[in-house]
Amino acid sequence: MPENEIPDMQPTMQDVADKLDKGADALASAQEQLGGDVARALARLAEHEADSSAHGGAIGGGASASQIAEAVAAHNESPLAHGLDNPDSAMYQMIAAAAANAVNDKIGESDGQINLVAHAKTHAAGAADALTPADIGAVADNDDRLSDARDPKPHHHTMDDITGFSLPGEEGGAEDGGTASISEFVEKKAKAAVSAHDSSESAHAALFENILVGNTSPIIGICRVATGGGAGLWFNIDEEGNPVSPNTAYFDNNPVFGGIRRMIVDDQIMGKIPQFWMKDFTPTEGMFAGKPCKLISPGQKEGFRIHPAFMHNNAQIPYYLLGCYEATDEGGNPKKLGSRPGKLPFVNVNFDTMKTYCANRNVNGVSGFMLWDVYQWSALTLLMLIELATTDAQSRLGRGNVDKTWDGKTSYAVNTDSLVNHVPYRGFHALYGNVWKMLDGVRADSNKKTEIFKNDGTRAWISTGFAMPPYSSGLTGWPVSMRSGKGDGYNFDDVFLPEVVTGAENSATYADGFWGPVANGVCYQGGYWVYGAHCGPFCLHFTHPSSNADIHIGGRLAKI
């Protein structure tokens, strides 16, 4: 979307429903036309059936065919049919519900309700539910009860019945002078609402004022205003590095953040993360001059680079899929891992086995499933940082399952969709806490130097020569700053790998724990059920080799 262009906002069905409020008086007058009482009709029917002279029995004959047809026609044309003057009667309630359901189907899902429309015409001769002589039965010539209800059985109405009703008093309706069918009424109101919206110069005023003061561009970013303090100080910025204050509506309508969608893929619940481009820069003027900033854009723009999460075998991909839940055991032979709610996370296998079980989904025409990697994690974590404007996700989304006391043997994991102390971020559950999540694409070599996937999507390992802060027994590092800079095939600004850590939590810039590498250490992300404040999206652990397995270490499925 070009800069400063206002997003296209279509009127919702609620807008249409609001416009329908003006038809309430017309509907009320329709209700007043209804009369009779179904209880009285039932009593009359019982009296009729008990009458020995019913059906002409007392006089040795019955009604003629023409008399029966006249009786049927009189019933069908009577607004008193079925005694609809009593709102508490069963028939009244049934017809009201049928009308409401049919009309609301026409206007879509809405809080607005149309409770009742005129019923009499549904029994017009020849209509879908018109009565027949068999329904009403033969009657005596002088039976004065012909106009009473003879068929109080439950029945249904078709959509054609409902939408064919006429609403009195609607100007410009049907040709019979001041009436309109329900479908005409809804169409008229919808067109009027759209027309009024499109012709109004202020139609998008609230959107313009409330989305973002001074900026309606989909390009949005974050500035690290200050380090330390336990979580640093962060503020949202526009493309020029100026401070802005986007609200929830802005992110919901942003093509990247708002474009995150839950999907079912190979029977697994996955989240679709749309492609975005990114830029690192330091403003030279303004409030944030000299402060490091990150921007994202939904499309290519000068000075921006595509995030490596959206590269596969040297080609761009429009999105990637990430499990909405921690990896779950979906059985099979060979075993497949999945992303399903209502289950405990799958744990206690080594790193290579976890990768294999994720890839086992790639059979029978299915491809692209894998254990999530460092770029897929960092892309989502960057979006969280921008939207939450803090590295302390626990302060915004809840602590998660992180405060258990462990005996070293018992599992305290909760189901993957648990909401205890936890609000999912845009549909993704347990991005920290519960169990560690194995993370592919970054590791330490035998000299504790960082290796990372090449950023072209080939998943080839490349050595960076960078040594992350080391682990020493009993020390939890709290990141103060992340590694920056780039080399052939990698860019540290694409990921979040600590360069400087502190042992003092209140001196951290990133509010999550870090455990530096041992030789050949693999990466775990997020923390688990006992790590408390150390847990978070930036939390990383490199202190075990790939052969390690435990009941508190799981993974997360991804797909390209």
Helices and strands as residue ranges (DSSP letters): H 13-20, G 21-23, H 24-32, H 38-50, G 54-59, H 65-77, H 90-107, G 120-123, H 133-136, H 159-163, E 166-168, E 179-181, H 182-199, H 205-211, E 220-226, E 233-237, H 248-253, E 261-265, E 268-274, E 277-281, E 293-297, E 305-306, G 308-310, E 311-312, E 315-316, E 319-323, E 328-329, E 337-338, H 351-359, E 369-371, H 374-388, H 393-397, E 436-444, E 449-453, E 461-467, E 478-482, E 486-487, E 490-491, G 492-494, E 498-502, G 505-507, E 514-515, E 521-525, G 532-534, E 540-545, E 553-554, E 557-559
